[in-house]
């Protein structure tokens, strides 16, 4: 995970619903935005709430683990 220490502007990120979100359950919606160095993750129902910023490798490891691969 990447901890931001500066006021990096995340308002310009282009968010999209993760293909790993469960479309049959609207309570499980994750949005993702990518940059060159990070993958940002947030809860689509709380867009002003906490966000995670992960390295691309950490995101790939998370997806592989959560999908049972």
PDB file of N, CA, C and O in Angstrom:
ATOM      1  N   UNK A   1       0.844  -1.162   0.000  1.00  0.00           N
ATOM      2  CA  UNK A   1       0.000   0.000   0.000  1.00  0.00           C
ATOM      3  C   UNK A   1       0.890   1.225   0.000  1.00  0.00           C
ATOM      4  O   UNK A   1       1.989   1.208   0.555  1.00  0.00           O
ATOM      5  N   UNK A   2       0.415   2.280  -0.619  1.00  0.00           N
ATOM      6  CA  UNK A   2       1.162   3.528  -0.694  1.00  0.00           C
ATOM      7  C   UNK A   2       0.469   4.555   0.186  1.00  0.00           C
ATOM      8  O   UNK A   2      -0.736   4.776   0.061  1.00  0.00           O
ATOM      9  N   UNK A   3       1.217   5.172   1.062  1.00  0.00           N
ATOM     10  CA  UNK A   3       0.663   6.211   1.914  1.00  0.00           C
ATOM     11  C   UNK A   3       1.046   7.557   1.327  1.00  0.00           C
ATOM     12  O   UNK A   3       2.228   7.840   1.136  1.00  0.00           O
ATOM     13  N   UNK A   4       0.063   8.380   1.044  1.00  0.00           N
ATOM     14  CA  UNK A   4       0.337   9.685   0.457  1.00  0.00           C
ATOM     15  C   UNK A   4       0.689  10.680   1.549  1.00  0.00           C
ATOM     16  O   UNK A   4      -0.042  10.834   2.528  1.00  0.00           O
ATOM     17  N   UNK A   5       1.802  11.344   1.370  1.00  0.00           N
ATOM     18  CA  UNK A   5       2.192  12.358   2.333  1.00  0.00           C
ATOM     19  C   UNK A   5       1.996  13.753   1.788  1.00  0.00           C
ATOM     20  O   UNK A   5       2.046  14.730   2.536  1.00  0.00           O
ATOM     21  N   UNK A   6       1.772  13.854   0.479  1.00  0.00           N
ATOM     22  CA  UNK A   6       1.523  15.160  -0.117  1.00  0.00           C
ATOM     23  C   UNK A   6       0.060  15.269  -0.492  1.00  0.00           C
ATOM     24  O   UNK A   6      -0.705  14.315  -0.355  1.00  0.00           O
ATOM     25  N   UNK A   7      -0.311  16.419  -0.957  1.00  0.00           N
ATOM     26  CA  UNK A   7      -1.702  16.655  -1.345  1.00  0.00           C
ATOM     27  C   UNK A   7      -1.896  16.289  -2.812  1.00  0.00           C
ATOM     28  O   UNK A   7      -2.428  17.082  -3.589  1.00  0.00           O
ATOM     29  N   UNK A   8      -1.465  15.091  -3.187  1.00  0.00           N
ATOM     30  CA  UNK A   8      -1.643  14.628  -4.563  1.00  0.00           C
ATOM     31  C   UNK A   8      -3.121  14.690  -4.919  1.00  0.00           C
ATOM     32  O   UNK A   8      -3.968  14.223  -4.158  1.00  0.00           O
ATOM     33  N   UNK A   9      -3.428  15.261  -6.064  1.00  0.00           N
ATOM     34  CA  UNK A   9      -4.810  15.468  -6.450  1.00  0.00           C
ATOM     35  C   UNK A   9      -5.390  14.191  -7.033  1.00  0.00           C
ATOM     36  O   UNK A   9      -5.111  13.837  -8.179  1.00  0.00           O
ATOM     37  N   UNK A  10      -6.200  13.499  -6.235  1.00  0.00           N
ATOM     38  CA  UNK A  10      -6.849  12.287  -6.716  1.00  0.00           C
ATOM     39  C   UNK A  10      -8.204  12.594  -7.335  1.00  0.00           C
ATOM     40  O   UNK A  10      -8.877  11.690  -7.830  1.00  0.00           O
ATOM     41  N   UNK A  11      -8.613  13.865  -7.313  1.00  0.00           N
ATOM     42  CA  UNK A  11      -9.915  14.213  -7.881  1.00  0.00           C
ATOM     43  C   UNK A  11      -9.921  14.059  -9.397  1.00  0.00           C
ATOM     44  O   UNK A  11     -10.995  13.971  -9.992  1.00  0.00           O
ATOM     45  N   UNK A  12      -8.774  14.025 -10.030  1.00  0.00           N
ATOM     46  CA  UNK A  12      -8.713  13.895 -11.475  1.00  0.00           C
ATOM     47  C   UNK A  12      -8.566  12.451 -11.944  1.00  0.00           C
ATOM     48  O   UNK A  12      -8.409  12.200 -13.139  1.00  0.00           O
ATOM     49  N   UNK A  13      -8.616  11.516 -11.023  1.00  0.00           N
ATOM     50  CA  UNK A  13      -8.545  10.110 -11.398  1.00  0.00           C
ATOM     51  C   UNK A  13      -9.806   9.714 -12.150  1.00  0.00           C
ATOM     52  O   UNK A  13     -10.885  10.243 -11.883  1.00  0.00           O
ATOM     53  N   UNK A  14      -9.672   8.796 -13.077  1.00  0.00           N
ATOM     54  CA  UNK A  14     -10.830   8.279 -13.812  1.00  0.00           C
ATOM     55  C   UNK A  14     -11.227   6.946 -13.196  1.00  0.00           C
ATOM     56  O   UNK A  14     -10.581   5.922 -13.422  1.00  0.00           O
ATOM     57  N   UNK A  15     -12.283   6.978 -12.428  1.00  0.00           N
ATOM     58  CA  UNK A  15     -12.747   5.807 -11.697  1.00  0.00           C
ATOM     59  C   UNK A  15     -13.656   4.954 -12.567  1.00  0.00           C
ATOM     60  O   UNK A  15     -14.422   5.474 -13.378  1.00  0.00           O
ATOM     61  N   UNK A  16     -13.566   3.637 -12.393  1.00  0.00           N
ATOM     62  CA  UNK A  16     -14.481   2.713 -13.060  1.00  0.00           C
ATOM     63  C   UNK A  16     -14.778   1.572 -12.104  1.00  0.00           C
ATOM     64  O   UNK A  16     -13.982   1.263 -11.217  1.00  0.00           O
ATOM     65  N   UNK A  17     -15.920   0.957 -12.294  1.00  0.00           N
ATOM     66  CA  UNK A  17     -16.305  -0.155 -11.430  1.00  0.00           C
ATOM     67  C   UNK A  17     -15.431  -1.352 -11.758  1.00  0.00           C
ATOM     68  O   UNK A  17     -15.275  -1.721 -12.922  1.00  0.00           O
ATOM     69  N   UNK A  18     -14.877  -1.941 -10.746  1.00  0.00           N
ATOM     70  CA  UNK A  18     -14.022  -3.105 -10.935  1.00  0.00           C
ATOM     71  C   UNK A  18     -14.825  -4.276 -11.489  1.00  0.00           C
ATOM     72  O   UNK A  18     -15.960  -4.518 -11.078  1.00  0.00           O
ATOM     73  N   UNK A  19     -14.227  -4.989 -12.417  1.00  0.00           N
ATOM     74  CA  UNK A  19     -14.883  -6.182 -12.953  1.00  0.00           C
ATOM     75  C   UNK A  19     -14.979  -7.278 -11.895  1.00  0.00           C
ATOM     76  O   UNK A  19     -15.686  -8.267 -12.086  1.00  0.00           O
ATOM     77  N   UNK A  20     -14.275  -7.105 -10.790  1.00  0.00           N
ATOM     78  CA  UNK A  20     -14.330  -8.075  -9.701  1.00  0.00           C
ATOM     79  C   UNK A  20     -15.453  -7.779  -8.720  1.00  0.00           C
ATOM     80  O   UNK A  20     -15.678  -8.563  -7.798  1.00  0.00           O
ATOM     81  N   UNK A  21     -16.167  -6.662  -8.892  1.00  0.00           N
ATOM     82  CA  UNK A  21     -17.315  -6.367  -8.043  1.00  0.00           C
ATOM     83  C   UNK A  21     -18.441  -7.323  -8.392  1.00  0.00           C
ATOM     84  O   UNK A  21     -18.571  -7.750  -9.539  1.00  0.00           O
ATOM     85  N   UNK A  22     -19.240  -7.652  -7.414  1.00  0.00           N
ATOM     86  CA  UNK A  22     -20.363  -8.562  -7.601  1.00  0.00           C
ATOM     87  C   UNK A  22     -21.560  -7.764  -8.100  1.00  0.00           C
ATOM     88  O   UNK A  22     -22.194  -7.059  -7.314  1.00  0.00           O
ATOM     89  N   UNK A  23     -21.881  -7.857  -9.375  1.00  0.00           N
ATOM     90  CA  UNK A  23     -22.968  -7.073  -9.953  1.00  0.00           C
ATOM     91  C   UNK A  23     -24.339  -7.490  -9.427  1.00  0.00           C
ATOM     92  O   UNK A  23     -25.301  -6.733  -9.564  1.00  0.00           O
ATOM     93  N   UNK A  24     -24.449  -8.659  -8.838  1.00  0.00           N
ATOM     94  CA  UNK A  24     -25.733  -9.100  -8.311  1.00  0.00           C
ATOM     95  C   UNK A  24     -25.996  -8.542  -6.920  1.00  0.00           C
ATOM     96  O   UNK A  24     -27.104  -8.673  -6.399  1.00  0.00           O
ATOM     97  N   UNK A  25     -24.991  -7.922  -6.315  1.00  0.00           N
ATOM     98  CA  UNK A  25     -25.138  -7.370  -4.972  1.00  0.00           C
ATOM     99  C   UNK A  25     -24.593  -5.948  -4.975  1.00  0.00           C
ATOM    100  O   UNK A  25     -23.378  -5.751  -4.950  1.00  0.00           O
ATOM    101  N   UNK A  26     -25.476  -4.959  -5.005  1.00  0.00           N
ATOM    102  CA  UNK A  26     -25.044  -3.562  -5.099  1.00  0.00           C
ATOM    103  C   UNK A  26     -24.302  -3.086  -3.848  1.00  0.00           C
ATOM    104  O   UNK A  26     -23.735  -1.993  -3.849  1.00  0.00           O
ATOM    105  N   UNK A  27     -24.297  -3.884  -2.792  1.00  0.00           N
ATOM    106  CA  UNK A  27     -23.562  -3.515  -1.579  1.00  0.00           C
ATOM    107  C   UNK A  27     -22.084  -3.870  -1.673  1.00  0.00           C
ATOM    108  O   UNK A  27     -21.323  -3.565  -0.755  1.00  0.00           O
ATOM    109  N   UNK A  28     -21.666  -4.501  -2.748  1.00  0.00           N
ATOM    110  CA  UNK A  28     -20.278  -4.914  -2.908  1.00  0.00           C
ATOM    111  C   UNK A  28     -19.689  -4.293  -4.169  1.00  0.00           C
ATOM    112  O   UNK A  28     -19.311  -5.002  -5.101  1.00  0.00           O
ATOM    113  N   UNK A  29     -19.614  -2.969  -4.192  1.00  0.00           N
ATOM    114  CA  UNK A  29     -19.116  -2.268  -5.371  1.00  0.00           C
ATOM    115  C   UNK A  29     -17.776  -1.608  -5.067  1.00  0.00           C
ATOM    116  O   UNK A  29     -17.655  -0.794  -4.151  1.00  0.00           O
ATOM    117  N   UNK A  30     -16.800  -1.970  -5.838  1.00  0.00           N
ATOM    118  CA  UNK A  30     -15.471  -1.387  -5.705  1.00  0.00           C
ATOM    119  C   UNK A  30     -15.158  -0.641  -6.981  1.00  0.00           C
ATOM    120  O   UNK A  30     -15.386  -1.150  -8.078  1.00  0.00           O
ATOM    121  N   UNK A  31     -14.631   0.573  -6.841  1.00  0.00           N
ATOM    122  CA  UNK A  31     -14.191   1.341  -7.991  1.00  0.00           C
ATOM    123  C   UNK A  31     -12.679   1.413  -7.981  1.00  0.00           C
ATOM    124  O   UNK A  31     -12.046   1.436  -6.926  1.00  0.00           O
ATOM    125  N   UNK A  32     -12.109   1.448  -9.183  1.00  0.00           N
ATOM    126  CA  UNK A  32     -10.665   1.424  -9.351  1.00  0.00           C
ATOM    127  C   UNK A  32     -10.268   2.554 -10.294  1.00  0.00           C
ATOM    128  O   UNK A  32     -10.982   2.858 -11.250  1.00  0.00           O
ATOM    129  N   UNK A  33      -9.127   3.169 -10.017  1.00  0.00           N
ATOM    130  CA  UNK A  33      -8.529   4.144 -10.934  1.00  0.00           C
ATOM    131  C   UNK A  33      -7.038   3.846 -10.983  1.00  0.00           C
ATOM    132  O   UNK A  33      -6.419   3.594  -9.950  1.00  0.00           O
ATOM    133  N   UNK A  34      -6.469   3.874 -12.161  1.00  0.00           N
ATOM    134  CA  UNK A  34      -5.054   3.542 -12.293  1.00  0.00           C
ATOM    135  C   UNK A  34      -4.243   4.745 -12.756  1.00  0.00           C
ATOM    136  O   UNK A  34      -4.724   5.600 -13.500  1.00  0.00           O
ATOM    137  N   UNK A  35      -3.009   4.781 -12.296  1.00  0.00           N
ATOM    138  CA  UNK A  35      -2.019   5.741 -12.763  1.00  0.00           C
ATOM    139  C   UNK A  35      -0.786   4.933 -13.149  1.00  0.00           C
ATOM    140  O   UNK A  35      -0.793   3.705 -13.060  1.00  0.00           O
ATOM    141  N   UNK A  36       0.250   5.604 -13.568  1.00  0.00           N
ATOM    142  CA  UNK A  36       1.462   4.875 -13.952  1.00  0.00           C
ATOM    143  C   UNK A  36       2.023   4.036 -12.813  1.00  0.00           C
ATOM    144  O   UNK A  36       2.517   2.933 -13.049  1.00  0.00           O
ATOM    145  N   UNK A  37       1.956   4.534 -11.591  1.00  0.00           N
ATOM    146  CA  UNK A  37       2.590   3.831 -10.484  1.00  0.00           C
ATOM    147  C   UNK A  37       1.662   3.202  -9.479  1.00  0.00           C
ATOM    148  O   UNK A  37       2.109   2.447  -8.615  1.00  0.00           O
ATOM    149  N   UNK A  38       0.362   3.497  -9.570  1.00  0.00           N
ATOM    150  CA  UNK A  38      -0.536   3.023  -8.522  1.00  0.00           C
ATOM    151  C   UNK A  38      -1.886   2.585  -9.072  1.00  0.00           C
ATOM    152  O   UNK A  38      -2.299   2.960 -10.169  1.00  0.00           O
ATOM    153  N   UNK A  39      -2.550   1.778  -8.259  1.00  0.00           N
ATOM    154  CA  UNK A  39      -3.945   1.415  -8.479  1.00  0.00           C
ATOM    155  C   UNK A  39      -4.695   1.928  -7.259  1.00  0.00           C
ATOM    156  O   UNK A  39      -4.412   1.524  -6.131  1.00  0.00           O
ATOM    157  N   UNK A  40      -5.644   2.811  -7.486  1.00  0.00           N
ATOM    158  CA  UNK A  40      -6.434   3.389  -6.405  1.00  0.00           C
ATOM    159  C   UNK A  40      -7.739   2.617  -6.305  1.00  0.00           C
ATOM    160  O   UNK A  40      -8.332   2.261  -7.324  1.00  0.00           O
ATOM    161  N   UNK A  41      -8.188   2.359  -5.087  1.00  0.00           N
ATOM    162  CA  UNK A  41      -9.385   1.570  -4.848  1.00  0.00           C
ATOM    163  C   UNK A  41     -10.261   2.303  -3.841  1.00  0.00           C
ATOM    164  O   UNK A  41      -9.767   2.833  -2.846  1.00  0.00           O
ATOM    165  N   UNK A  42     -11.569   2.328  -4.107  1.00  0.00           N
ATOM    166  CA  UNK A  42     -12.504   2.963  -3.169  1.00  0.00           C
ATOM    167  C   UNK A  42     -13.847   2.250  -3.217  1.00  0.00           C
ATOM    168  O   UNK A  42     -14.134   1.490  -4.142  1.00  0.00           O
ATOM    169  N   UNK A  43     -14.659   2.507  -2.209  1.00  0.00           N
ATOM    170  CA  UNK A  43     -16.021   1.988  -2.133  1.00  0.00           C
ATOM    171  C   UNK A  43     -16.906   2.920  -2.951  1.00  0.00           C
ATOM    172  O   UNK A  43     -16.947   4.121  -2.683  1.00  0.00           O
ATOM    173  N   UNK A  44     -17.610   2.393  -3.937  1.00  0.00           N
ATOM    174  CA  UNK A  44     -18.417   3.240  -4.810  1.00  0.00           C
ATOM    175  C   UNK A  44     -19.585   3.907  -4.085  1.00  0.00           C
ATOM    176  O   UNK A  44     -20.124   4.903  -4.568  1.00  0.00           O
ATOM    177  N   UNK A  45     -19.978   3.375  -2.943  1.00  0.00           N
ATOM    178  CA  UNK A  45     -21.067   3.972  -2.186  1.00  0.00           C
ATOM    179  C   UNK A  45     -20.579   5.083  -1.263  1.00  0.00           C
ATOM    180  O   UNK A  45     -21.389   5.787  -0.660  1.00  0.00           O
ATOM    181  N   UNK A  46     -19.265   5.246  -1.148  1.00  0.00           N
ATOM    182  CA  UNK A  46     -18.691   6.261  -0.263  1.00  0.00           C
ATOM    183  C   UNK A  46     -17.478   6.879  -0.957  1.00  0.00           C
ATOM    184  O   UNK A  46     -16.346   6.713  -0.503  1.00  0.00           O
ATOM    185  N   UNK A  47     -17.719   7.588  -2.048  1.00  0.00           N
ATOM    186  CA  UNK A  47     -16.622   8.089  -2.877  1.00  0.00           C
ATOM    187  C   UNK A  47     -15.764   9.145  -2.172  1.00  0.00           C
ATOM    188  O   UNK A  47     -14.622   9.379  -2.567  1.00  0.00           O
ATOM    189  N   UNK A  48     -16.300   9.771  -1.147  1.00  0.00           N
ATOM    190  CA  UNK A  48     -15.521  10.747  -0.375  1.00  0.00           C
ATOM    191  C   UNK A  48     -14.790  10.088   0.791  1.00  0.00           C
ATOM    192  O   UNK A  48     -14.026  10.745   1.499  1.00  0.00           O
ATOM    193  N   UNK A  49     -15.020   8.806   0.987  1.00  0.00           N
ATOM    194  CA  UNK A  49     -14.436   8.076   2.100  1.00  0.00           C
ATOM    195  C   UNK A  49     -13.000   7.650   1.830  1.00  0.00           C
ATOM    196  O   UNK A  49     -12.362   8.146   0.902  1.00  0.00           O
ATOM    197  N   UNK A  50     -12.500   6.737   2.638  1.00  0.00           N
ATOM    198  CA  UNK A  50     -11.118   6.275   2.510  1.00  0.00           C
ATOM    199  C   UNK A  50     -10.854   5.612   1.157  1.00  0.00           C
ATOM    200  O   UNK A  50     -11.739   5.009   0.550  1.00  0.00           O
ATOM    201  N   UNK A  51      -9.621   5.745   0.718  1.00  0.00           N
ATOM    202  CA  UNK A  51      -9.178   5.112  -0.518  1.00  0.00           C
ATOM    203  C   UNK A  51      -7.858   4.414  -0.253  1.00  0.00           C
ATOM    204  O   UNK A  51      -7.075   4.829   0.603  1.00  0.00           O
ATOM    205  N   UNK A  52      -7.629   3.362  -0.993  1.00  0.00           N
ATOM    206  CA  UNK A  52      -6.341   2.679  -0.946  1.00  0.00           C
ATOM    207  C   UNK A  52      -5.564   3.025  -2.199  1.00  0.00           C
ATOM    208  O   UNK A  52      -6.144   3.185  -3.273  1.00  0.00           O
ATOM    209  N   UNK A  53      -4.271   3.138  -2.064  1.00  0.00           N
ATOM    210  CA  UNK A  53      -3.390   3.311  -3.220  1.00  0.00           C
ATOM    211  C   UNK A  53      -2.363   2.191  -3.148  1.00  0.00           C
ATOM    212  O   UNK A  53      -1.539   2.151  -2.235  1.00  0.00           O
ATOM    213  N   UNK A  54      -2.417   1.289  -4.111  1.00  0.00           N
ATOM    214  CA  UNK A  54      -1.564   0.110  -4.127  1.00  0.00           C
ATOM    215  C   UNK A  54      -0.625   0.154  -5.322  1.00  0.00           C
ATOM    216  O   UNK A  54      -0.925   0.769  -6.345  1.00  0.00           O
ATOM    217  N   UNK A  55       0.511  -0.507  -5.174  1.00  0.00           N
ATOM    218  CA  UNK A  55       1.361  -0.688  -6.349  1.00  0.00           C
ATOM    219  C   UNK A  55       0.649  -1.645  -7.282  1.00  0.00           C
ATOM    220  O   UNK A  55      -0.235  -2.390  -6.858  1.00  0.00           O
ATOM    221  N   UNK A  56       1.026  -1.629  -8.543  1.00  0.00           N
ATOM    222  CA  UNK A  56       0.407  -2.545  -9.495  1.00  0.00           C
ATOM    223  C   UNK A  56       0.656  -3.993  -9.090  1.00  0.00           C
ATOM    224  O   UNK A  56      -0.220  -4.841  -9.262  1.00  0.00           O
ATOM    225  N   UNK A  57       1.821  -4.282  -8.562  1.00  0.00           N
ATOM    226  CA  UNK A  57       2.147  -5.647  -8.123  1.00  0.00           C
ATOM    227  C   UNK A  57       1.262  -6.068  -6.947  1.00  0.00           C
ATOM    228  O   UNK A  57       0.758  -7.190  -6.912  1.00  0.00           O
ATOM    229  N   UNK A  58       1.077  -5.156  -5.984  1.00  0.00           N
ATOM    230  CA  UNK A  58       0.231  -5.469  -4.833  1.00  0.00           C
ATOM    231  C   UNK A  58      -1.208  -5.713  -5.279  1.00  0.00           C
ATOM    232  O   UNK A  58      -1.870  -6.610  -4.758  1.00  0.00           O
ATOM    233  N   UNK A  59      -1.698  -4.931  -6.232  1.00  0.00           N
ATOM    234  CA  UNK A  59      -3.050  -5.127  -6.760  1.00  0.00           C
ATOM    235  C   UNK A  59      -3.158  -6.490  -7.453  1.00  0.00           C
ATOM    236  O   UNK A  59      -4.129  -7.217  -7.247  1.00  0.00           O
ATOM    237  N   UNK A  60      -2.168  -6.828  -8.264  1.00  0.00           N
ATOM    238  CA  UNK A  60      -2.178  -8.116  -8.961  1.00  0.00           C
ATOM    239  C   UNK A  60      -2.172  -9.263  -7.956  1.00  0.00           C
ATOM    240  O   UNK A  60      -2.894 -10.245  -8.132  1.00  0.00           O
ATOM    241  N   UNK A  61      -1.368  -9.149  -6.910  1.00  0.00           N
ATOM    242  CA  UNK A  61      -1.336 -10.189  -5.872  1.00  0.00           C
ATOM    243  C   UNK A  61      -2.683 -10.302  -5.165  1.00  0.00           C
ATOM    244  O   UNK A  61      -3.157 -11.406  -4.894  1.00  0.00           O
ATOM    245  N   UNK A  62      -3.304  -9.149  -4.864  1.00  0.00           N
ATOM    246  CA  UNK A  62      -4.605  -9.142  -4.204  1.00  0.00           C
ATOM    247  C   UNK A  62      -5.657  -9.821  -5.083  1.00  0.00           C
ATOM    248  O   UNK A  62      -6.408 -10.674  -4.610  1.00  0.00           O
ATOM    249  N   UNK A  63      -5.711  -9.447  -6.343  1.00  0.00           N
ATOM    250  CA  UNK A  63      -6.698 -10.015  -7.256  1.00  0.00           C
ATOM    251  C   UNK A  63      -6.485 -11.519  -7.401  1.00  0.00           C
ATOM    252  O   UNK A  63      -7.448 -12.286  -7.389  1.00  0.00           O
ATOM    253  N   UNK A  64      -5.227 -11.944  -7.538  1.00  0.00           N
ATOM    254  CA  UNK A  64      -4.943 -13.368  -7.659  1.00  0.00           C
ATOM    255  C   UNK A  64      -5.390 -14.122  -6.406  1.00  0.00           C
ATOM    256  O   UNK A  64      -5.955 -15.212  -6.499  1.00  0.00           O
ATOM    257  N   UNK A  65      -5.136 -13.542  -5.250  1.00  0.00           N
ATOM    258  CA  UNK A  65      -5.512 -14.191  -3.986  1.00  0.00           C
ATOM    259  C   UNK A  65      -7.028 -14.225  -3.820  1.00  0.00           C
ATOM    260  O   UNK A  65      -7.585 -15.254  -3.439  1.00  0.00           O
ATOM    261  N   UNK A  66      -7.702 -13.106  -4.104  1.00  0.00           N
ATOM    262  CA  UNK A  66      -9.138 -13.031  -3.864  1.00  0.00           C
ATOM    263  C   UNK A  66      -9.951 -13.833  -4.890  1.00  0.00           C
ATOM    264  O   UNK A  66     -11.100 -14.193  -4.632  1.00  0.00           O
ATOM    265  N   UNK A  67      -9.353 -14.105  -6.041  1.00  0.00           N
ATOM    266  CA  UNK A  67     -10.082 -14.892  -7.039  1.00  0.00           C
ATOM    267  C   UNK A  67      -9.792 -16.393  -6.913  1.00  0.00           C
ATOM    268  O   UNK A  67     -10.344 -17.207  -7.654  1.00  0.00           O
ATOM    269  N   UNK A  68      -8.927 -16.739  -5.972  1.00  0.00           N
ATOM    270  CA  UNK A  68      -8.632 -18.139  -5.741  1.00  0.00           C
ATOM    271  C   UNK A  68      -7.634 -18.733  -6.711  1.00  0.00           C
ATOM    272  O   UNK A  68      -7.490 -19.954  -6.781  1.00  0.00           O
ATOM    273  N   UNK A  69      -6.945 -17.896  -7.456  1.00  0.00           N
ATOM    274  CA  UNK A  69      -5.966 -18.402  -8.444  1.00  0.00           C
ATOM    275  C   UNK A  69      -4.727 -18.910  -7.763  1.00  0.00           C
ATOM    276  O   UNK A  69      -3.801 -19.371  -8.431  1.00  0.00           O
TER     277      UNK A  69
END
